[in-house]
Amino acid sequence: MPLRRPKLAAIYNVTNGWWVNAGAIQYVAHGITAAHAAVNLGPVLAIAAGGGPNQHPDQQYWQGHAPPAGAAGFVRIEIDCTLTPCTGQFNGCLYRVPYLLRQAGYANVPLRIFSHRDEGMGGGGSSKRYITCNSADQNAALTVAMNNHDDWGWVPWAGVYA
């Protein structure tokens, strides 16, 4: 069943329109609090397509990242990227980003990773895909999460976001 993702202004206002090929891959992350607030974890990073995984915005975003005050209170982190994480054999973003999150102080945090562009991944009623995993997950669990991706779509904010 597709995830009905509320249009939290802090997220929607910076990611709306990422489904368009803008010549760059865009990436941003937000910590979600128990009060349903989205805390921006850094500015949007936009990098031209190409290069190896260590040059992708997924990995560049988290290099040298420091959590903001109150980060321990996040119920999860939501990551938005133009594309789903790459699965390169050794250092693909799917496998490297959780490690970088742990290095940045997010040792055991649920993650939702949202793609915004149609990548022909199939299934569901939307071209957008999301993955649910945890920053503590190892490669095998991350592969299962990628294989279990589902679709998602924006819905009006109603004050609750599970």
VEXDREN-2710 file (C-alpha; in Angstrom, 1 decimal):
% VEXDREN-2710
k/r/px/py/pz
1/MET/0.0/0.0/0.0
2/PRO/1.5/3.4/-0.9
3/LEU/2.6/5.7/1.9
4/ARG/0.4/8.8/2.2
5/ARG/3.1/11.4/3.1
6/PRO/1.7/14.6/4.5
7/LYS/2.9/17.8/2.9
8/LEU/5.0/19.1/5.9
9/ALA/5.9/22.6/4.7
10/ALA/9.6/22.2/5.8
11/ILE/10.0/19.2/3.5
12/TYR/7.5/19.8/0.7
13/ASN/8.5/23.4/0.0
14/VAL/12.1/22.3/-0.7
15/THR/11.4/19.1/-2.6
16/ASN/8.3/19.8/-4.7
17/GLY/9.2/19.5/-8.3
18/TRP/12.2/17.2/-7.9
19/TRP/10.5/14.7/-10.3
20/VAL/11.6/17.0/-13.1
21/ASN/15.1/16.3/-14.6
22/ALA/16.8/19.5/-13.5
23/GLY/20.3/18.4/-14.6
24/ALA/21.4/17.7/-11.1
25/ILE/20.7/15.2/-8.4
26/GLN/19.2/16.9/-5.3
27/TYR/19.4/15.7/-1.7
28/VAL/18.2/16.8/1.7
29/ALA/17.4/15.2/5.1
30/HIS/15.1/16.2/7.9
31/GLY/14.8/14.8/11.5
32/ILE/11.2/14.1/12.4
33/THR/10.2/14.8/16.0
34/ALA/7.6/13.2/18.2
35/ALA/5.5/16.4/17.8
36/HIS/5.5/15.9/13.9
37/ALA/7.9/18.7/13.2
38/ALA/10.6/18.4/10.5
39/VAL/14.0/19.7/11.4
40/ASN/16.2/20.5/8.4
41/LEU/19.6/18.7/8.9
42/GLY/21.4/20.7/6.3
43/PRO/20.9/22.7/3.1
44/VAL/19.8/21.0/-0.1
45/LEU/22.8/19.6/-2.0
46/ALA/22.6/19.5/-5.7
47/ILE/25.3/17.7/-7.7
48/ALA/25.5/17.0/-11.4
49/ALA/24.8/13.4/-12.3
50/GLY/27.8/11.0/-12.8
51/GLY/30.9/10.1/-11.0
52/GLY/31.4/7.3/-8.5
53/PRO/29.2/6.8/-5.4
54/ASN/31.6/8.7/-3.2
55/GLN/30.8/11.8/-5.4
56/HIS/27.0/11.3/-5.2
57/PRO/25.1/13.8/-3.1
58/ASP/23.9/11.0/-0.7
59/GLN/27.5/10.5/0.5
60/GLN/28.6/14.1/0.2
61/TYR/25.7/15.4/2.4
62/TRP/26.8/13.3/5.3
63/GLN/30.6/13.8/5.1
64/GLY/31.7/15.7/8.2
65/HIS/28.0/16.1/9.3
66/ALA/27.2/17.0/12.9
67/PRO/23.8/16.5/14.4
68/PRO/21.9/19.6/15.5
69/ALA/20.9/20.1/19.2
70/GLY/17.9/17.9/20.0
71/ALA/18.8/15.2/17.4
72/ALA/18.4/12.5/20.1
73/GLY/14.7/13.2/20.1
74/PHE/14.1/12.4/16.4
75/VAL/11.7/9.5/15.9
76/ARG/13.2/9.1/12.4
77/ILE/15.1/10.8/9.7
78/GLU/13.5/11.3/6.3
79/ILE/15.8/11.6/3.3
80/ASP/14.7/13.0/0.0
81/CYS/16.7/12.5/-3.1
82/THR/15.9/12.9/-6.8
83/LEU/16.8/9.2/-7.2
84/THR/16.9/6.1/-5.1
85/PRO/20.3/5.2/-3.6
86/CYS/22.7/3.4/-5.8
87/THR/23.7/-0.1/-4.9
88/GLY/27.3/-0.2/-6.0
89/GLN/29.0/-3.4/-4.9
90/PHE/31.3/-2.0/-2.3
91/ASN/30.5/1.7/-1.6
92/GLY/27.0/2.2/-3.0
93/CYS/25.0/4.9/-1.4
94/LEU/22.4/2.4/-0.1
95/TYR/25.2/0.8/2.0
96/ARG/27.4/3.7/2.8
97/VAL/24.9/6.3/3.9
98/PRO/23.8/4.4/7.0
99/TYR/27.4/4.0/8.0
100/LEU/28.0/7.7/7.5
101/LEU/24.9/8.4/9.6
102/ARG/26.3/6.3/12.4
103/GLN/29.6/8.1/12.1
104/ALA/27.7/11.4/12.4
105/GLY/26.0/10.3/15.7
106/TYR/22.7/8.8/14.4
107/ALA/23.6/5.3/15.7
108/ASN/20.2/3.6/15.7
109/VAL/17.6/5.8/13.9
110/PRO/14.8/4.7/11.7
111/LEU/15.1/6.0/8.1
112/ARG/12.7/6.7/5.3
113/ILE/14.5/7.3/2.0
114/PHE/12.3/8.9/-0.7
115/SER/13.0/9.2/-4.4
116/HIS/11.2/11.7/-6.5
117/ARG/11.8/10.7/-10.1
118/ASP/10.4/7.8/-12.0
119/GLU/13.1/5.2/-12.3
120/GLY/11.0/2.4/-13.8
121/MET/11.1/0.5/-10.6
122/GLY/7.6/-0.8/-11.1
123/GLY/4.7/-1.5/-8.8
124/GLY/2.1/0.8/-7.1
125/GLY/0.2/3.7/-8.4
126/SER/3.0/6.3/-8.2
127/SER/6.4/6.6/-9.8
128/LYS/7.9/7.8/-6.5
129/ARG/9.6/5.1/-4.4
130/TYR/10.6/4.9/-0.7
131/ILE/12.7/2.6/1.4
132/THR/12.3/2.0/5.1
133/CYS/15.4/0.9/7.0
134/ASN/17.5/1.9/10.0
135/SER/20.9/3.6/10.3
136/ALA/22.1/0.5/12.3
137/ASP/21.2/-1.9/9.4
138/GLN/23.9/-3.9/7.8
139/ASN/24.2/-4.6/4.0
140/ALA/21.9/-7.7/3.9
141/ALA/19.1/-5.9/5.7
142/LEU/19.6/-2.8/3.4
143/THR/19.3/-5.0/0.3
144/VAL/16.0/-6.5/1.6
145/ALA/14.8/-2.9/2.3
146/MET/15.6/-1.9/-1.3
147/ASN/13.9/-4.9/-2.7
148/ASN/10.8/-4.1/-0.6
149/HIS/10.5/-0.5/-1.8
150/ASP/7.0/0.9/-2.2
151/ASP/5.4/3.9/-3.7
152/TRP/4.4/7.1/-2.0
153/GLY/2.4/10.3/-2.6
154/TRP/1.8/13.7/-1.0
155/VAL/-1.4/14.3/0.9
156/PRO/-2.6/17.4/2.7
157/TRP/-1.2/17.9/6.2
158/ALA/-3.7/16.9/8.8
159/GLY/-1.6/17.3/12.0
160/VAL/-0.5/13.6/12.4
161/TYR/2.3/11.8/10.6
162/ALA/3.1/8.2/11.6
END
